[in-house]
Amino acid sequence: MTTAELTTDHPPAPAAPAAADPDGRAETVIEAKSGWQVLNLRELWRYRGLMYHLAWRDVAVRYKQAVLGVAWAVIQPLATMAVFSLFLARVGGVADRVEDYPMFALAGLLPWGFLSGAVTAAGNSLVGNQNLVTKVYFPRLILPFSAAGTALVDFAVGGVLLALGMLLTGTAPGRAVALLPVVVVLLAAAALGAGTLLAALTVAYRDFRYVIPFGVQFWMFATPAIYLPAEALGPTSRAVLPLNPAYGLVSAFRTCALGGEMDWYALAVSGTVAAALFAAGAFYFRRVERSFADVI
């Protein structure tokens, strides 16, 4: 077997049983799998150290030589919350429908910031690491997964901010707080599903680098749960909007954090769409990853 064959970009299939050649030496054949492949969790776990170091690198690079450092993770949601409170809350009597609109907006902006940040980072992860992709084989899914780590750090910092705001305003979480880890996992699934799909498409079609920021901005305004209470929407909108996974998950996150009545229909529909999006993104990524080193 030549060196070129061993360093091929194709993900290796399980090794065939070793067979003895005429000289008595054991011989192992490594081949690339073909067709649609399921998510190889065992392989990802084997490379978990690489995933951790890439995620830490992205976090360090983002905040390196930044004057305010991690404080940007607090400033961004606070600034957006202020804009929403000053302008959107005055439109259509929204402020009259919500007891504490600033906290309402903040509890919607935090999960959305995690979702949008993870999608953007994951979508650009392959192109941003093209030198690494072309040199050695490793599970390419590690790149979009680790890129989402920066958004997770911002989300954790924002969570502390939300907890402080709840403490200052005397807001106590409701019984649905026990579902908060499930909602966060579904948010991550939606983000990684969209991010891995966009990462694969960006390798083949570089125009997607410009589509991602525009698409994320449009997605935000198409998710009214971030800035509007459900009561401000009609019954048809409340029935259709959960097909947007961000809608039901952002609403569920707010209910878990601030209390209130859980919209089980929206959570079930958006959670199902998030899981389907993750599966579709991962399967498509695995289907085309064999060509990344050739076209990137």
C-alpha positions as CSV (number, residue, x, y, z in Angstrom):
1,M,0.0,0.0,0.0
2,T,1.5,3.4,-1.0
3,T,1.7,6.5,1.2
4,A,-0.8,8.3,-1.0
5,E,-3.3,5.6,-0.3
6,L,-2.9,5.9,3.4
7,T,-3.3,9.7,3.4
8,T,-6.4,9.8,1.2
9,D,-9.2,12.1,2.2
10,H,-11.7,9.4,2.0
11,P,-13.0,8.3,5.4
12,P,-11.7,4.8,6.0
13,A,-14.2,1.9,6.2
14,P,-13.7,-0.8,8.8
15,A,-10.6,-2.8,7.9
16,A,-11.1,-6.1,6.1
17,P,-9.8,-9.2,7.9
18,A,-6.1,-9.5,7.7
19,A,-5.0,-12.1,5.1
20,A,-1.6,-13.6,4.8
21,D,0.2,-13.0,1.5
22,P,2.4,-15.6,-0.2
23,D,5.4,-14.4,1.9
24,G,3.5,-14.9,5.1
25,R,3.0,-11.2,5.9
26,A,-0.4,-9.9,7.2
27,E,-2.1,-7.5,4.8
28,T,-5.0,-5.1,5.7
29,V,-7.1,-3.3,3.0
30,I,-8.6,0.1,3.9
31,E,-11.4,1.3,1.6
32,A,-13.7,4.3,1.5
33,K,-17.4,3.7,2.1
34,S,-19.8,4.6,-0.6
35,G,-23.3,6.0,-0.5
36,W,-25.2,7.6,2.4
37,Q,-23.6,7.0,5.7
38,V,-24.9,7.2,9.2
39,L,-23.3,9.4,11.9
40,N,-20.2,7.6,13.2
41,L,-20.3,8.4,16.8
42,R,-17.5,6.0,17.7
43,E,-15.1,7.8,15.3
44,L,-16.1,11.2,16.6
45,W,-15.5,10.1,20.1
46,R,-12.1,8.8,19.1
47,Y,-11.2,12.3,17.9
48,R,-12.7,14.1,20.8
49,G,-9.4,15.6,21.8
50,L,-9.0,17.2,18.4
51,M,-12.5,18.6,18.6
52,Y,-11.8,20.1,22.0
53,H,-8.6,21.8,20.9
54,L,-10.1,23.2,17.7
55,A,-13.0,24.6,19.8
56,W,-10.6,26.2,22.3
57,R,-8.6,27.6,19.5
58,D,-11.6,29.3,18.0
59,V,-12.6,30.8,21.3
60,A,-9.0,32.0,21.9
61,V,-8.7,33.6,18.5
62,R,-12.1,35.3,18.8
63,Y,-11.2,37.1,22.0
64,K,-7.5,37.6,21.4
65,Q,-6.5,41.3,21.6
66,A,-10.1,42.2,22.1
67,V,-10.4,45.2,24.5
68,L,-13.6,44.0,26.2
69,G,-13.0,40.3,25.7
70,V,-15.8,38.0,26.8
71,A,-17.8,41.1,27.7
72,W,-18.9,41.2,24.1
73,A,-21.1,38.2,24.9
74,V,-23.0,40.4,27.4
75,I,-23.0,43.7,25.4
76,Q,-24.5,42.2,22.3
77,P,-27.7,40.8,23.8
78,L,-28.1,43.8,26.1
79,A,-27.8,46.2,23.2
80,T,-30.3,44.3,21.1
81,M,-32.6,44.0,24.2
82,A,-32.5,47.8,24.6
83,V,-33.4,48.4,20.9
84,F,-36.3,46.0,21.1
85,S,-37.5,47.5,24.4
86,L,-37.4,51.1,23.0
87,F,-39.0,50.4,19.6
88,L,-40.6,47.1,19.1
89,A,-42.3,47.0,22.5
90,R,-44.2,50.3,21.5
91,V,-45.6,48.8,18.3
92,G,-49.0,47.2,18.4
93,G,-49.3,47.4,22.2
94,V,-46.7,44.7,22.7
95,A,-45.6,46.2,26.0
96,D,-49.1,46.0,27.4
97,R,-49.2,42.2,26.7
98,V,-45.9,41.5,28.5
99,E,-45.3,42.3,32.2
100,D,-41.5,42.8,31.9
101,Y,-40.6,43.2,28.2
102,P,-36.8,43.7,28.7
103,M,-36.5,40.3,30.4
104,F,-38.9,38.8,27.9
105,A,-36.7,40.0,25.0
106,L,-33.4,38.9,26.8
107,A,-34.8,35.4,27.3
108,G,-35.6,35.2,23.6
109,L,-32.3,36.7,22.4
110,L,-30.0,34.3,24.3
111,P,-31.2,31.1,22.6
112,W,-31.4,32.9,19.3
113,G,-27.9,34.2,19.7
114,F,-26.6,30.7,20.4
115,L,-28.5,29.3,17.4
116,S,-27.4,32.0,14.9
117,G,-23.8,32.1,16.1
118,A,-23.4,28.3,15.9
119,V,-24.9,28.2,12.4
120,T,-22.7,31.0,11.1
121,A,-19.5,29.5,12.7
122,A,-20.3,26.0,11.5
123,G,-21.2,27.1,8.0
124,N,-17.8,28.7,7.5
125,S,-15.7,26.1,9.3
126,L,-14.5,24.1,6.4
127,V,-13.5,27.0,4.2
128,G,-11.8,28.6,7.2
129,N,-9.8,25.4,7.8
130,Q,-9.1,24.4,4.2
131,N,-5.3,23.9,4.8
132,L,-6.1,21.4,7.5
133,V,-8.7,19.6,5.3
134,T,-6.3,19.1,2.5
135,K,-3.4,17.7,4.5
136,V,-4.7,14.8,6.7
137,Y,-7.7,12.7,7.3
138,F,-9.9,13.1,10.3
139,P,-13.7,13.1,10.7
140,R,-14.7,16.4,8.9
141,L,-17.8,16.7,11.1
142,I,-15.4,17.7,13.9
143,L,-14.9,21.1,12.2
144,P,-18.5,22.4,12.2
145,F,-19.1,20.8,15.6
146,S,-16.0,22.4,17.2
147,A,-16.8,25.8,15.5
148,A,-20.1,25.9,17.4
149,G,-18.1,25.9,20.6
150,T,-17.6,29.6,20.5
151,A,-21.4,30.2,20.4
152,L,-21.7,27.8,23.3
153,V,-19.3,29.9,25.4
154,D,-21.3,33.1,24.6
155,F,-24.5,31.3,25.5
156,A,-23.1,30.2,28.9
157,V,-22.0,33.8,29.6
158,G,-25.4,35.1,28.5
159,G,-27.0,32.5,30.8
160,V,-25.3,34.1,33.8
161,L,-26.6,37.5,32.6
162,L,-30.1,36.1,32.4
163,A,-29.8,34.6,35.9
164,L,-28.7,38.0,37.3
165,G,-31.5,39.8,35.6
166,M,-34.0,37.3,37.1
167,L,-32.5,37.8,40.5
168,L,-32.7,41.5,40.3
169,T,-36.3,41.5,39.0
170,G,-37.5,38.8,41.4
171,T,-38.4,36.4,38.6
172,A,-38.5,32.8,39.5
173,P,-38.4,29.9,36.9
174,G,-41.5,27.7,36.6
175,R,-41.8,24.0,36.8
176,A,-40.8,23.7,33.2
177,V,-37.2,24.5,34.1
178,A,-36.6,20.8,34.3
179,L,-36.9,20.7,30.5
180,L,-34.2,23.3,30.0
181,P,-31.4,20.8,29.2
182,V,-33.7,19.1,26.6
183,V,-34.5,22.4,24.9
184,V,-30.7,23.4,24.8
185,V,-29.9,20.0,23.2
186,L,-32.6,20.5,20.6
187,L,-31.3,24.1,19.9
188,A,-27.8,22.6,19.4
189,A,-29.2,19.9,17.1
190,A,-31.0,22.6,14.9
191,A,-27.8,24.7,14.8
192,L,-25.5,21.8,13.9
193,G,-27.9,20.5,11.4
194,A,-28.2,23.8,9.5
195,G,-24.5,24.5,10.1
196,T,-23.2,21.2,8.7
197,L,-25.4,21.5,5.7
198,L,-24.2,25.0,4.9
199,A,-20.6,24.0,5.5
200,A,-20.9,21.2,2.9
201,L,-22.6,23.6,0.4
202,T,-20.1,26.3,1.0
203,V,-17.3,24.1,-0.1
204,A,-18.9,23.4,-3.5
205,Y,-20.6,26.8,-3.9
206,R,-18.7,29.7,-2.4
207,D,-21.7,32.0,-2.9
208,F,-23.0,30.5,0.3
209,R,-20.5,32.6,2.3
210,Y,-22.6,35.6,1.4
211,V,-25.9,33.7,1.8
212,I,-25.3,32.7,5.4
213,P,-25.3,36.2,7.1
214,F,-28.3,37.3,5.0
215,G,-30.1,34.0,5.7
216,V,-29.5,34.3,9.4
217,Q,-30.8,37.8,9.5
218,F,-33.9,36.8,7.6
219,W,-34.3,33.8,9.9
220,M,-34.4,36.1,13.0
221,F,-37.2,38.2,11.7
222,A,-39.0,35.0,10.7
223,T,-38.9,33.9,14.3
224,P,-41.3,36.3,16.1
225,A,-41.0,34.3,19.3
226,I,-37.8,36.3,19.9
227,Y,-39.5,39.7,20.2
228,L,-43.3,39.1,20.2
229,P,-45.6,37.2,22.6
230,A,-47.6,34.4,21.2
231,E,-50.8,36.3,22.0
232,A,-49.8,38.9,19.4
233,L,-50.0,36.3,16.6
234,G,-53.0,34.8,15.0
235,P,-54.1,31.1,15.3
236,T,-52.9,30.3,11.8
237,S,-49.4,31.8,12.5
238,R,-49.2,29.9,15.8
239,A,-50.0,26.6,13.9
240,V,-47.5,27.2,11.1
241,L,-44.6,28.9,12.7
242,P,-43.4,25.9,14.7
243,L,-42.2,24.4,11.4
244,N,-39.4,26.9,11.9
245,P,-37.4,25.1,14.6
246,A,-36.2,28.3,16.2
247,Y,-39.7,29.5,16.9
248,G,-40.8,26.7,19.2
249,L,-37.4,26.2,20.8
250,V,-36.9,29.9,21.6
251,S,-40.4,30.1,23.1
252,A,-39.8,26.9,25.1
253,F,-36.5,28.3,26.4
254,R,-38.2,31.4,27.6
255,T,-40.9,29.5,29.3
256,C,-38.4,27.2,31.1
257,A,-36.4,30.3,32.3
258,L,-39.2,32.8,33.1
259,G,-42.1,30.5,33.8
260,G,-45.5,30.6,32.1
261,E,-47.6,28.1,30.1
262,M,-45.6,25.8,27.9
263,D,-46.7,25.6,24.3
264,W,-46.4,21.8,23.9
265,Y,-47.5,21.9,20.3
266,A,-44.8,24.3,19.3
267,L,-42.1,22.5,21.2
268,A,-43.1,19.1,19.8
269,V,-43.2,20.3,16.2
270,S,-40.0,22.4,16.4
271,G,-38.2,19.7,18.3
272,T,-39.1,17.1,15.6
273,V,-38.0,19.5,12.8
274,A,-34.7,20.2,14.7
275,A,-33.9,16.5,14.9
276,A,-34.8,16.0,11.3
277,L,-32.6,18.9,10.3
278,F,-29.7,17.5,12.2
279,A,-30.1,14.1,10.6
280,A,-30.4,15.6,7.1
281,G,-27.4,17.9,7.6
282,A,-25.2,15.2,9.0
283,F,-26.1,12.6,6.3
284,Y,-25.6,15.0,3.5
285,F,-22.3,16.1,5.0
286,R,-21.0,12.5,5.2
287,R,-22.3,11.9,1.7
288,V,-20.1,14.6,0.1
289,E,-17.2,14.9,2.5
290,R,-15.0,12.5,0.4
291,S,-14.7,15.3,-2.2
292,F,-13.8,18.2,0.1
293,A,-10.1,18.0,-0.3
294,D,-10.4,18.0,-4.1
295,V,-12.8,21.0,-4.5
296,I,-12.0,23.2,-1.5
